[in-house]
Amino acid sequence: MAKRTVYHGGYTPVEDPEICVGRNIKDFGVGFYCTIIKEQAQRWARRYDAKIVSIYDVRLNQDLNIKEFREMTDEWLDFIFCMWSD
């Protein structure tokens, strides 16, 4: 399995992320949001007094059907819109 480093910006270190915890008002609903772009996680962390970027090395399961958006495109916007309109 391939490995990838991902980052999470917030106000506290997250040692054991849980995907079922969080608010349902995010782009894709409840989940644990990460990015492959370290600078993006640092920007998210700047919103808080305590600026923490948690770093994870994850193994990608090749059996999963993963949809990855590397930039904000019309396809990305359509995907988000469809998530909220269901």
N, C-alpha and C positions, 0 to 999 in steps of 0.2 A: 504494500500500500504506500502511496505517495504521502509525504509529509509536507505540511505548510505551516508557516508562522503567521498567527493572527494576533490582533491587538484590540483591546477594549479600553476606552477612555471613560473615567468616572471619578468619584470622590473617595473611593475606598478600594483596597486590593480585593480581588475576587479570586480566591484559591480554588473553589469548586463551583464553577458556573452551573446554574440550573436554568434550563430553557423554559420551564413552566412558571417562572416567577417574573413579575414585571407588570407594567401597565399595558392595557389593550389599546392605547392611543398611538402607538408607533406605526411606521409605514406598513409593517407586515404583522401587526398584532403582538401578542405576548411572545417574548423570546429573549435570548441573550445575543445582543448585537455586537458583532466584531467586524474588523476590516483587515485587509491585507496591507493597507497603507498606514504606516506608523504615524505619519504627520496628521492624518485624519483623526486618529484616536487622540493625539495630543491636542488637537483643536477642540474636540468634545470635552476633554478633561479641563480645559481652560475655563469652562463655565462655572467651576466649583472653586471654593477656597482651597481645599486639599486636591491637588491635581495628580491623579494616579493613572498610569497606563499599565494595565496588566498584559502580559505577553504569554502566549500559548503556542506550543508546537502540537499540531493536531494531525492525525492520520486520516486521510480521505478514504472513505469506503467506496470502492469502485462500483458497487451495486446500487448506490443511490443515484437518483436522477437529479443532479444539481444544476440549477440555473444560476449562472454567474454573470453579473453586470459589472464590467470594468469601468464604465463611465455612464453618465446620465444621457441616455438616448431616448428617442421616441418609443422604442421597444420597452425600455425601463419604465417610462412614464405610463405606458399602456398597462404594464404588469401591475404597477402600484394602483392605478385607477381600478382595475378589475378586482383587486384584493378588497377594496373598500366598497365596491358597488354590489358585491354578492350579498 
